[in-house]
Amino acid sequence: MAYKKSDSYDPLVTEAIRLKYEDILDLLGEDKNRDGLEKTPERASKAIQFLTQGYGQSAEDILKSALFKEDYNEMVVVKDIEVYSLCEHHLLPFFGKAHVAYIPNGYVVGLSKIPRVIDVFARRLQVQERLTHEILHAIDDALKPLGVAVVIEAAHMCMMMRGVQKQNSSTTTSAFTGDFRNMETRNEFLSLISAKLK
């Protein structure tokens, strides 16, 4: 049996975007009908829809679908979560890792929901600073914890491939609420995300 990939895309949107990519290829001086490019506009149309699917998703719904009452009020840390997003200035990727912590206040959330929330916001046109705050506020609003911390470390292709062309540069952003504004709690979090488990 032949392999068949199954993705679901709105055919009208896919066709409209496909035509725009054909125009781009024409404007670049490429032959959109040559073998290697014949299906590129449709592939690119589906790719950009996949990479921006976060517009149609709700972080609040994801978090509230797995809230559990629990008498636990120590720090919960989920670290080294892969992040892939598109810079809204050049439509080039930035990618890296996110580290998220919260201190429960009567409720915990299913651990898989935190990476899902990150993807909701990362799968939109973004800047890293806003992405950091959107993740923080989504968790803070849904869980009402004693505090939330988010750190993102990312490499930006707009700096590496074009512009200043600095291949070894990376950007770190952070945001904190509640108890994480206390230096001792913040330092504990930063120590935990820096540590390697043995």
Secondary structure as UniProt FT lines:
FT   HELIX           11..27
FT   TURN            28..29
FT   TURN            32..33
FT   TURN            35..39
FT   HELIX           40..51
FT   HELIX           53..56
FT   HELIX           59..64
FT   TURN            65..66
FT   STRAND          67..69
FT   STRAND          76..87
FT   TURN            88..90
FT   STRAND          93..103
FT   STRAND          107..109
FT   TURN            111..112
FT   HELIX           113..122
FT   STRAND          125..126
FT   HELIX           128..143
FT   STRAND          147..156
FT   HELIX           157..160
FT   TURN            163..164
FT   TURN            167..168
FT   STRAND          171..176
FT   HELIX           178..181
FT   HELIX           183..194
//
